[in-house]
Structure formats: structure tokens, C-alpha cells
Amino acid sequence: MSNTVTSDDIEPLEPITRVALHQPHYLPWLGLLDKIDRSDRFVVLDTVQFERRGWQNRNYVAGRDEPVLLTVPVNQGKRDDRILDKHIDNGQQWRTKHYKALSEHCYRRAPYWREYRDEIAHLYEREWDNLAKLATETIRMLMRCYGIDTPLVLASEIGDFPGRKSELLAQICAKAGADVMLSGDGAKDYLDVGTLRRYGIGVEWQDFRHPVYPQHTRGDAGFLPRLSAIDLLLNAGPDALHVLRRARTLS
């Protein structure tokens, strides 16, 4: 009798479903795109509280001498307003200002501005009232341009969850069919891993490594990290996703 084990004797392992969650950010930075690219499903946390002076309505792009902060003005509302309830203050000409900053002051001479100009222009030609919808569309736009095809779903579309903090994340992950939640390293100080385990969900840490790449728009000014992911896109073009993924393998 043969003791040889063949492929027919081994049951295939069930694939692990890795889910990532994050608040919608306006023109998000590379760390968020990296998290989306590593996951099997991405949940936009549009139901959590809006953070004043956070990144849901602003981000930096590369200026010639220093970074330029693009901020979408929002109506004051209440301190506990959810992101999905936050309305944009369209009394200010922010769309014109932001597109002009990108097209004239920051990226007019970027190597791939012409390739992505129409996609970016279309974003600012549309009228926006809801911040969550705008921020989510900037995520979708960058995913399209990078070639990231991770399915994206809004937390507000998949249910009403009573939990808070780690309990809330666990409930949403369970609803999204997660075996594992992919979390940014910054959550290590407050994420209760035990709560996720009670729901049968493991935790993986992102360990994001920021790529360093030629920023042609800055000349000899030196590399400027933590900008919107639009910066890598307009400097590297179709190679942007490869640059982002390659950084994961560097020690």
C-alpha cells in the first residue's frame, strides 16, 4: 500500500476574504490606496463622525516649493455630524480653485498630466453637495486611474450597526463576509483585537511603506512624502501601481 500523498488527497483551502475599512478621504493619500489594493473588499465608513481638521475634506498636493493644502469647505452643522450628513459649502468657489491649483500651479508640467487631465476635470465639472459622495468619488477616480479593481461598498448601504469603536468595525466586517480585517498600523494603540476574534475575524497590520519616486514637478526641492495619491499618478502614470506595490517588498 502506497503512502504517497497526491494532489487528489489534499482538500483545497478556502480562500481568505480580507476586508479593509476606512473613512472616505478627499483625494486620498497612498496609504489608503495601498490598503484598498491589498484587500478583497473595501468598506467606506461613511456612517462615522466627521472629523474637523481631518482628511475627509482636504489633502496635500505638491507645490513647487512647499505642499499645497486643498480643502473642501463644509457647513458647520453639529459636532457629532456623520460624514454622510456633511454638506459642502458651495458658496465658496472651491471647485474652480482646486482645479486651477492642480492644472496650473502644481501639475501643469507633470509627465502624465495630459493623460489624466480629462478625468480630473470631469470631477470638478460636476456639482457636489454631499461630502461623502465627493470624497468617495475621488477614491473611485484614483482606483480607476491606478487600475485597482477591489470591490467598494458603503457602510451605509450594508446595514445599521449599533456597535461603537472596535465593536462597530467587527460588526461591519462580519456583514461584509470578512475572515480577516486589514488595519493600518496606527490603529494598534486602540483596536481591540479580542473583539474582532469574538466575531471570528482575524487582524492583519498593513505595515505601509511609502514609495520614493521622481517628483518631476518639484525639480531639485527634494522628495515630499504623504501627498495625495494623485501626485504619484501624475508623475508615474501607468506605472504608478507597480511603484506602490514594489515599495512593500523593500526592507
Secondary structure, 3 states (H helix, E strand, C coil): CCCCCCHHHCCCCCCCCEEEEECCCCCCEHHHHHHHHHCCEEEECCCCECCCCCCCCEEEECCCCCCEEEECCECCCCCCCEHHHCEECCCCCHHHHHHHHHHHHHCCCCCCHHHHHHHHHHHHHCCCCEHHHHHHHHHHHHHHHHCCCCCEEEHHHHCCCCCCCHHHHHHHHHHCCCCEEEECHHHHHCCCHHHHHHCCCEEEECCCCCCCCCCHHHCCCCCCCCCECHHHHHHHHHHHHHHHHHHHHCC
